[in-house]
Amino acid sequence: SQAELISAPPLQWSLSPLPLIITTFGFAIIIPSLSTYLKGHAKQLQNVILIGSLVPFVLYLIWEWSILGLIPREGTTSLLSLQDGQPATDLPKALVLLAKADWLVHACRVFSVTALITSILGVSLALFDFLADGLKLPKNTLTQIGLCVFSFAPPLVFVYFYPQGFTQALRFAGIYVSFILGILPVAMVWSARYWIPLNSTWKVWGGKP
């Protein structure tokens, strides 16, 4: 039953998925873009980050509960057997065999495509604004078209010609994301407070710790 599969003894802990998890839930690169669109309103930005984090997290928990409560840990159609193949295609097949429902294949495909599209849109939007700001480009139609092509074309070409490399790229990117989203922001805040220093009407609580 689902309750038995969920309550089964946990598998051996592994740190190998950690870079992928950090990349998946790392959205800090889009905060500057959100701040620009919200015209610097800190309270609105807090609400956007809170709601925008909780909604996908709740959906992720429901997804995990459903998968872990349906697919067994061992056997020919198991979680362990999916690790060595292509989860994006093998998971729907396993769900069809276990649940006897063809519509699950289409639901998994929609879920996977939606996850890919939202990921690409978020990162590309951040890259778009980063390039426009860093290169001091004028905000005209021609510049926006060029930045869109430069932002969206490389990842789309990569996913189209090498779809199995998407997960591998995320694992590789996780190493850099852990630095960019974990260490760099702390160093920036420390520099802004105690080295420059910058005066601001709003400050995160906690002081130096």
C-alpha positions, 0 to 999 in steps of 0.5 A, a space after each residue: 500500500 502507499 502508506 507502507 511504501 512511504 514508511 519503509 526504511 530509508 535508503 542509504 543517504 547520498 550527497 550526490 543529488 545535492 548540487 541538483 537540489 541546490 540548482 532546482 530551488 535556487 531562484 536568487 538570480 531572478 530577484 534583481 529582475 523582480 525588484 526592478 519590475 516591482 520598483 524596489 518595493 521590499 514588502 511586495 518582493 518579500 511576498 512574491 518570494 514567499 508565495 513563489 517558493 511555497 507554491 512549487 514546494 507544496 506541489 513538489 511534496 505532493 509529487 514526491 509523496 505520490 511517486 514514493 507511495 506508488 513505485 516500490 524500492 526494489 524490483 524490475 520497476 523500482 526507484 533504484 532501476 530508474 536511477 540508471 536509465 532516463 527518468 524523464 521517459 522511464 518514470 512514466 512507463 513505470 507509473 503506467 505499469 503500476 497504476 494501469 492508467 495511460 493518462 499518467 504518461 501524458 500527465 508526466 509529460 506535461 509536468 516535465 515540459 512545464 518544469 523545463 519551460 518555467 526553468 528556462 524562462 526564469 533563468 533566461 529572464 535573469 540573463 536578459 536583465 543581467 546582460 542589458 544592465 552589465 553591457 549598458 545597452 539601450 532599452 529599444 526594440 532591436 536590443 531586446 530582440 537581440 538579447 532574447 535570441 542570445 538568452 534563449 537560443 543556446 539553452 534551447 539548442 542544447 536541450 534539443 540536440 542533447 536532451 539527456 544532458 539537461 540533468 547532467 548540466 544541472 548537476 554541474 551548474 549546482 557547484 557554481 550555484 552553491 557559490 553564487 547563491 550561498 557565499 557571494 550574497 553574504 559577501 556582498 551584504 558584508 561589504 555593503 554594511 561594513 566596508 563601503 558602507 551603504 545606507 539603506 532604509 531596510 535591513 535584514 535582522 541578525 547583525 553580523 551573525 
